[in-house]
Amino acid sequence: MSVRERLEAAAYRTLMGLPAPAQRLLAGRPLARQGQTLACDVQLTLRLARLVREPGLGDLPVIGARTLLRRQAVLVGGQQPVGSVRDVTVGERPGRLYVPRGAADVGPLLVFLHGGGWVIGDLETHDPVCRFLAEQAGVRVLAVDYRLAPEHPFPAAHDDCVAAYRWVVEHAADLGADPERLAVGGDSAGGTLAATTAIAAAREGLPLAFQLLVYPGTDMRGGTDSRRAFAEGLVLEQSFMDVAKASYLTRPGDETDPRASPLLADLPGGLAPAYVATAGFDPLRDEGEAYARALAAAGVAVELRRFPEQVHGFVQFVGVGRTGRAANRELAAALATGLSVGVRSPRSA
């Protein structure tokens, strides 16, 4: 970071640590839509971004957006402690294995797929998230760095994630993973990829115990009420969604391919139980919730949790603020429950 960026980061962390009444004064009048009120600390974050004229991800070339997301991830993710971290090769893709403190020699494992619209995001942007989930849930987390568009358009990311999951099943012992307690999860595009990987696993008869789907995109056709209501000024904007779609889906018919739009999939039997988290002020909210209902209709055990005060991207807010971190603790608790991890005392870090 430059000196200016360090100063901005220090000021931001100070403001995000202020008492809630002080934050409300700075954030301005509460933002309410559709019977939901945006969390004060989230509204303050958005206001600060406007004051410093932070560009939107869709306003930059792809390379610039990748750099911006890495910087933002450090700012909001902080330094999260975890037992150990090591880089691994997951088949043909880079990966990173996080092992929580006090982990047994063999235990449950989450294969984590990062978000970023299939065009940005990597092991670094989601490093704080993976550390947090591993430590809070008491679960090994294996992050996979799949190929990105536009260099590698659809279905490259999907193919990489399915191949990575096959590799994990085959090499569970090398990872210290219990093959009967494997999960797949991710946020945004990573949630989409987790959903389609789970579908592939069910079709191939691969063991999978749980899905953690955080505000997944499930219908690339768009057109939902939430896409119309929340596509401007709330982190995930229409400009970035347009870039992501045009970069990733390059052929006619791609947007209705079930590997890109799992809501359109013919769901197979044997799908793993799922926890689907959505954010109230998120363009992807409605399609994520529609997918949860589709899973339930197909006989899948599913829990749907809307965080009505949150925006798209809250999974990365593990190092600052109050409400995003609290939401992420709920995600970790759901993961622990889904993989039958014993009750753990909440980590203070």
C-alpha positions as CSV (number, residue, x, y, z in Angstrom):
1,M,0.0,0.0,0.0
2,S,1.1,3.6,-0.6
3,V,1.3,6.1,2.3
4,R,-2.0,7.6,1.3
5,E,-3.6,4.2,1.2
6,R,-2.2,3.3,4.7
7,L,-3.6,6.5,6.1
8,E,-7.0,5.9,4.5
9,A,-7.0,2.4,5.9
10,A,-6.1,3.6,9.4
11,A,-8.9,6.2,9.3
12,Y,-11.4,3.7,8.0
13,R,-10.6,1.2,10.7
14,T,-11.0,3.9,13.3
15,L,-14.4,5.0,12.0
16,M,-15.6,1.4,11.8
17,G,-14.7,0.9,15.4
18,L,-16.8,3.9,16.6
19,P,-19.9,3.3,18.8
20,A,-23.1,2.7,16.8
21,P,-24.6,6.2,17.6
22,A,-21.5,7.9,16.3
23,Q,-21.5,5.8,13.2
24,R,-25.1,6.8,12.6
25,L,-24.3,10.5,12.7
26,L,-21.6,9.9,10.1
27,A,-23.6,7.5,7.9
28,G,-26.6,9.8,7.6
29,R,-30.3,9.0,7.6
30,P,-31.0,5.2,7.6
31,L,-31.5,3.6,4.2
32,A,-34.7,1.6,4.1
33,R,-36.1,-0.4,1.2
34,Q,-38.7,-3.1,0.9
35,G,-39.2,-3.2,4.6
36,Q,-35.4,-3.6,5.3
37,T,-33.0,-1.2,6.8
38,L,-29.4,-1.2,5.8
39,A,-26.9,-1.8,8.7
40,C,-25.4,1.4,9.9
41,D,-21.8,0.2,9.6
42,V,-22.5,-0.9,6.0
43,Q,-24.1,2.4,5.1
44,L,-21.0,4.2,6.6
45,T,-18.7,2.1,4.5
46,L,-20.6,3.0,1.3
47,R,-20.6,6.7,2.3
48,L,-16.9,6.7,2.9
49,A,-16.2,5.0,-0.5
50,R,-18.2,7.8,-2.2
51,L,-16.3,10.5,-0.2
52,V,-12.8,9.2,-1.3
53,R,-14.2,8.6,-4.8
54,E,-13.4,4.9,-4.8
55,P,-14.1,3.6,-8.3
56,G,-16.6,0.8,-8.8
57,L,-15.3,-2.6,-10.0
58,G,-17.2,-2.1,-13.2
59,D,-15.6,1.2,-13.8
60,L,-12.1,-0.3,-14.3
61,P,-10.5,-2.6,-16.8
62,V,-10.4,-6.2,-15.5
63,I,-6.8,-6.0,-14.4
64,G,-7.5,-2.8,-12.5
65,A,-10.6,-4.4,-10.9
66,R,-8.5,-7.4,-9.8
67,T,-6.0,-5.0,-8.1
68,L,-8.8,-3.0,-6.4
69,L,-10.4,-6.1,-5.0
70,R,-7.2,-7.3,-3.5
71,R,-6.7,-3.9,-1.8
72,Q,-10.3,-3.8,-0.5
73,A,-10.0,-7.4,0.8
74,V,-7.0,-6.5,3.0
75,L,-8.8,-3.4,4.2
76,V,-12.0,-5.2,5.4
77,G,-10.5,-8.6,6.1
78,G,-7.6,-7.7,8.4
79,Q,-5.2,-10.3,9.8
80,Q,-7.2,-13.3,10.8
81,P,-5.3,-15.9,13.0
82,V,-5.5,-19.6,12.1
83,G,-3.6,-22.7,13.1
84,S,-1.6,-23.2,9.9
85,V,-1.7,-22.4,6.2
86,R,0.1,-24.0,3.3
87,D,-0.1,-23.8,-0.4
88,V,-1.0,-27.0,-2.2
89,T,-1.6,-28.0,-5.8
90,V,-5.2,-29.2,-6.3
91,G,-4.9,-31.3,-9.4
92,E,-3.8,-28.7,-11.9
93,R,-4.8,-25.6,-10.0
94,P,-3.2,-23.7,-7.1
95,G,-4.8,-24.0,-3.8
96,R,-4.3,-23.1,-0.1
97,L,-5.1,-25.3,2.9
98,Y,-6.1,-23.7,6.2
99,V,-6.1,-25.9,9.3
100,P,-7.7,-24.5,12.5
101,R,-6.0,-24.5,15.9
102,G,-6.5,-27.7,17.8
103,A,-7.6,-29.7,14.7
104,A,-7.5,-33.5,14.9
105,D,-5.2,-35.4,12.5
106,V,-8.3,-36.1,10.4
107,G,-11.4,-34.0,10.2
108,P,-14.0,-32.3,8.1
109,L,-13.0,-30.1,5.1
110,L,-14.6,-27.3,3.1
111,V,-13.6,-26.8,-0.5
112,F,-14.0,-23.0,-0.9
113,L,-14.5,-21.3,-4.2
114,H,-14.0,-17.5,-4.2
115,G,-16.4,-14.9,-5.7
116,G,-15.6,-12.2,-8.2
117,G,-18.0,-12.7,-11.1
118,W,-15.7,-15.3,-12.7
119,V,-13.3,-12.4,-13.7
120,I,-11.7,-11.2,-10.5
121,G,-10.8,-12.7,-7.1
122,D,-8.1,-15.2,-6.1
123,L,-6.5,-16.9,-3.1
124,E,-5.4,-13.5,-1.7
125,T,-8.7,-11.7,-1.9
126,H,-10.4,-14.5,0.1
127,D,-7.6,-15.4,2.4
128,P,-9.1,-13.6,5.5
129,V,-12.5,-15.2,4.9
130,C,-11.0,-18.7,4.7
131,R,-8.9,-18.2,7.8
132,F,-12.0,-17.0,9.6
133,L,-14.2,-19.9,8.5
134,A,-11.6,-22.4,9.4
135,E,-10.9,-21.1,12.8
136,Q,-14.5,-20.2,13.8
137,A,-16.0,-23.5,12.5
138,G,-13.2,-25.8,13.4
139,V,-13.0,-27.1,9.8
140,R,-10.2,-27.4,7.4
141,V,-10.7,-25.1,4.4
142,L,-9.2,-25.7,1.0
143,A,-9.4,-22.7,-1.3
144,V,-9.1,-23.4,-5.0
145,D,-7.8,-20.8,-7.5
146,Y,-9.8,-21.6,-10.7
147,R,-9.2,-20.0,-14.1
148,L,-10.8,-16.6,-14.7
149,A,-12.4,-14.9,-17.7
150,P,-12.0,-13.2,-20.1
151,E,-8.8,-15.2,-20.5
152,H,-10.7,-18.5,-19.9
153,P,-14.4,-18.1,-20.5
154,F,-17.2,-20.5,-19.6
155,P,-17.1,-23.4,-18.8
156,A,-13.5,-23.2,-17.7
157,A,-14.2,-22.1,-14.1
158,H,-16.9,-24.8,-13.7
159,D,-14.7,-27.5,-15.1
160,D,-11.8,-26.5,-12.8
161,C,-14.0,-26.6,-9.7
162,V,-15.5,-30.0,-10.6
163,A,-12.0,-31.4,-11.4
164,A,-10.7,-29.9,-8.1
165,Y,-13.4,-31.6,-6.1
166,R,-12.8,-35.0,-7.8
167,W,-9.1,-34.5,-6.8
168,V,-10.0,-33.7,-3.2
169,V,-12.1,-36.9,-2.9
170,E,-9.2,-38.9,-4.3
171,H,-6.6,-37.3,-2.0
172,A,-8.6,-36.7,1.1
173,A,-6.1,-38.6,3.2
174,D,-3.3,-36.3,2.0
175,L,-5.3,-33.3,3.2
176,G,-6.2,-34.7,6.6
177,A,-9.8,-34.8,5.4
178,D,-12.6,-37.2,6.4
179,P,-14.1,-38.3,3.1
180,E,-17.5,-38.6,4.8
181,R,-17.4,-35.0,6.0
182,L,-16.6,-32.9,2.9
183,A,-18.3,-29.7,2.0
184,V,-18.2,-27.3,-1.0
185,G,-19.0,-23.6,-0.6
186,G,-18.3,-20.2,-1.9
187,D,-19.6,-16.6,-2.2
188,S,-21.3,-15.0,-5.2
189,A,-19.8,-16.6,-8.4
190,G,-18.1,-19.0,-6.0
191,G,-21.5,-19.9,-4.6
192,T,-22.7,-20.6,-8.2
193,L,-19.6,-22.8,-8.8
194,A,-20.2,-24.5,-5.4
195,A,-23.8,-25.3,-6.4
196,T,-22.8,-26.6,-9.9
197,T,-20.0,-28.6,-8.3
198,A,-22.4,-30.2,-5.9
199,I,-24.7,-31.1,-8.7
200,A,-21.8,-32.8,-10.6
201,A,-20.8,-34.6,-7.4
202,A,-24.3,-36.0,-7.0
203,R,-24.5,-37.1,-10.6
204,E,-21.1,-38.8,-10.3
205,G,-21.8,-40.4,-6.9
206,L,-19.0,-38.5,-5.2
207,P,-19.3,-38.1,-1.4
208,L,-20.5,-34.7,-0.3
209,A,-22.0,-33.9,3.0
210,F,-22.8,-30.1,2.8
211,Q,-23.1,-27.1,0.6
212,L,-22.5,-23.5,1.9
213,L,-23.9,-21.2,-0.7
214,V,-23.4,-17.5,0.1
215,Y,-25.5,-15.1,-2.1
216,P,-25.0,-17.3,-5.2
217,G,-25.9,-16.2,-8.7
218,T,-28.2,-18.8,-10.0
219,D,-29.9,-17.4,-13.1
220,M,-27.8,-15.5,-15.6
221,R,-30.8,-14.3,-17.4
222,G,-31.5,-11.8,-14.7
223,G,-34.8,-10.0,-14.6
224,T,-35.6,-10.4,-10.9
225,D,-37.0,-7.7,-8.7
226,S,-33.9,-7.6,-6.6
227,R,-31.7,-7.1,-9.6
228,R,-33.8,-4.1,-10.6
229,A,-34.0,-2.7,-7.0
230,F,-30.4,-3.0,-5.8
231,A,-28.2,-2.8,-8.9
232,E,-26.8,0.7,-8.2
233,G,-24.9,2.2,-5.3
234,L,-24.8,-0.9,-3.2
235,V,-21.4,-2.7,-3.9
236,L,-22.5,-5.1,-6.7
237,E,-23.5,-2.8,-9.5
238,Q,-25.0,-3.4,-12.9
239,S,-21.8,-2.2,-14.7
240,F,-19.8,-4.9,-13.1
241,M,-22.4,-7.6,-13.6
242,D,-22.5,-6.6,-17.3
243,V,-18.7,-6.9,-17.6
244,A,-18.7,-10.3,-15.7
245,K,-21.4,-11.7,-17.9
246,A,-19.9,-10.5,-21.2
247,S,-16.4,-11.8,-20.2
248,Y,-17.5,-15.2,-18.9
249,L,-20.5,-16.2,-21.2
250,T,-19.3,-15.6,-24.7
251,R,-21.4,-18.0,-26.8
252,P,-25.1,-18.0,-27.6
253,G,-27.0,-20.2,-25.1
254,D,-24.4,-19.9,-22.3
255,E,-26.6,-18.0,-20.0
256,T,-29.2,-20.8,-19.9
257,D,-26.6,-23.6,-19.5
258,P,-27.3,-25.2,-16.1
259,R,-23.5,-25.0,-15.4
260,A,-23.8,-21.2,-15.4
261,S,-27.4,-21.0,-14.2
262,P,-28.0,-23.8,-11.6
263,L,-31.6,-22.6,-11.1
264,L,-32.3,-24.0,-14.6
265,A,-30.7,-27.4,-13.8
266,D,-32.6,-30.7,-13.6
267,L,-31.5,-31.4,-10.0
268,P,-30.3,-35.0,-9.4
269,G,-31.1,-37.2,-6.5
270,G,-28.6,-37.4,-3.7
271,L,-27.8,-33.7,-3.6
272,A,-26.0,-32.7,-0.3
273,P,-27.9,-30.6,2.3
274,A,-27.4,-26.9,1.8
275,Y,-27.3,-23.6,3.7
276,V,-28.1,-20.7,1.4
277,A,-27.3,-17.2,2.7
278,T,-28.6,-14.1,0.9
279,A,-28.3,-10.4,1.6
280,G,-31.3,-8.1,1.7
281,F,-29.7,-5.3,-0.3
282,D,-28.2,-7.6,-3.0
283,P,-29.2,-7.8,-6.7
284,L,-28.7,-11.6,-6.5
285,R,-31.0,-12.0,-3.5
286,D,-34.1,-13.2,-5.3
287,E,-32.4,-15.8,-7.5
288,G,-30.4,-17.2,-4.5
289,E,-33.7,-17.6,-2.6
290,A,-35.4,-19.1,-5.6
291,Y,-32.6,-21.7,-5.8
292,A,-33.1,-22.6,-2.1
293,R,-36.8,-23.2,-2.9
294,A,-35.8,-25.3,-5.9
295,L,-33.5,-27.4,-3.7
296,A,-36.3,-27.9,-1.2
297,A,-38.8,-28.9,-3.9
298,A,-36.3,-31.5,-5.1
299,G,-36.2,-33.0,-1.6
300,V,-32.9,-31.5,-0.5
301,A,-32.6,-30.5,3.2
302,V,-32.0,-26.8,2.9
303,E,-31.8,-23.8,5.3
304,L,-32.3,-20.4,3.8
305,R,-31.0,-17.4,5.8
306,R,-31.5,-13.9,4.6
307,F,-29.4,-11.2,6.3
308,P,-31.8,-8.3,5.6
309,E,-29.4,-5.5,6.7
310,Q,-26.5,-6.7,4.5
311,V,-25.2,-6.0,1.0
312,H,-23.4,-8.2,-1.5
313,G,-19.9,-8.9,-0.3
314,F,-20.5,-9.1,3.4
315,V,-18.6,-12.3,3.6
316,Q,-15.3,-10.4,3.3
317,F,-16.1,-8.1,6.3
318,V,-14.4,-10.3,8.9
319,G,-11.9,-7.7,10.1
320,V,-13.9,-4.6,10.5
321,G,-17.4,-3.5,11.7
322,R,-19.9,-5.4,13.7
323,T,-22.7,-6.7,11.6
324,G,-20.7,-8.3,8.8
325,R,-18.5,-10.1,11.3
326,A,-21.6,-11.3,13.2
327,A,-23.1,-12.6,9.9
328,N,-19.9,-14.5,9.2
329,R,-20.0,-16.1,12.6
330,E,-23.4,-17.4,11.6
331,L,-22.0,-18.8,8.4
332,A,-19.2,-20.5,10.4
333,A,-21.7,-22.0,12.8
334,A,-23.9,-23.4,9.9
335,L,-20.7,-24.9,8.4
336,A,-19.8,-26.5,11.7
337,T,-23.3,-27.9,12.1
338,G,-23.5,-29.1,8.6
339,L,-20.3,-31.1,9.0
340,S,-21.1,-32.3,12.5
341,V,-18.3,-30.5,14.2
342,G,-18.5,-30.5,18.0
343,V,-19.5,-27.4,19.9
344,R,-16.7,-24.9,20.0
345,S,-16.3,-21.8,22.1
346,P,-16.5,-18.6,19.9
347,R,-13.1,-17.4,18.9
348,S,-12.3,-13.8,20.0
349,A,-10.1,-13.2,17.1
